[in-house]
Structure formats: structure tokens, C-alpha cells
Amino acid sequence: MKNWLYLAVAIVAEVMATSALKSSDGFTRLWPSLLVIAGYITAFFFLSLTLRTIPVGIAYAIWSGAGVVLISLAGWLLFGQRLDAPALLGMFLIVSGVLVLNLFSKASAH
């Protein structure tokens, strides 16, 4: 079960780092830049721990899919970016794809 916790930490760290990337203003602002670096190091470290037990394709699909959806929501909440109907549909399809992989695929680590 801790492998899923590692994956959750990797996702949250990646979303935090990507959110800070916008605030870093091209790495010209110190604290957001440090958050970007620390976040990505943390994300890749915990993703690597996840890959000990979860197949790479499944782990990456979940990591990237959840990251896309969460960073889109963060952009909407934090930066006032619009999410139109096609964006929402795309996020729904990403989440649906991750669920199909996890619930029905024999490649998934059940």
C-alpha cells in the first residue's frame, strides 16, 4: 500500500513544482525557483520508489494524468486560467483512461 502513497507524494510534489514554475518567472525569483527544484527532486525520487512495485507504464500514466488534471485545476484556482468545455472533456477522458488502466488492465499492479 505504501507504493500508492509514494505515487501520491510524487504527484503532489510535481503539481507544487509546476505551480511554482510559473511563479519563478523564468527562475528569476529565488523562493519559487527553489520550490521548483525541491518539488521536482521530490517528485522523481518518490516516483522512482513507486516503480519498485508498480509497472512503469501504469505508474507514469497515473502520475502524468493526475498531474495534468491537478495542474489545470491549480491554474484555474491560483492563476485565473480558464477551463472551457474541451479542456474539461479532455480532463475527464484522462481520468477515465487512468481508471480503465487500473480497474481493467492486466498490466496494472492490482
Phi, psi and omega in degrees: 000332182292338177298326177286328175294317177301318180294320178298318178297318179299319180293312181297318180296320180293319179294319177297316181296317181292322176297318179291334180301319177296317182289341181289344178053056179070034181062031177262351178247126190299301189294315175297325178296318178294323177295322177300310183297312180296320181295315180290323175299313179298315181300312182289327176298310182289328174297321179295324176294322179299323185289355174293329186234338180255132179305144186302319181296320180289312181300317181291322178299316180292313182300310183287320180296312178296322179298317180299313182294313183292322179289329174295317177294321178296318177299322179292313183286315188271327188243004177067024179284142182280144171240103180274180183302315178298323178295316179295319177298316178299317178295321176299317180294323177297311179299318179299316179298318178296319178296317178300315178302315185283324186272331189239343184279138175285345179285342183285151177271092182277000000 
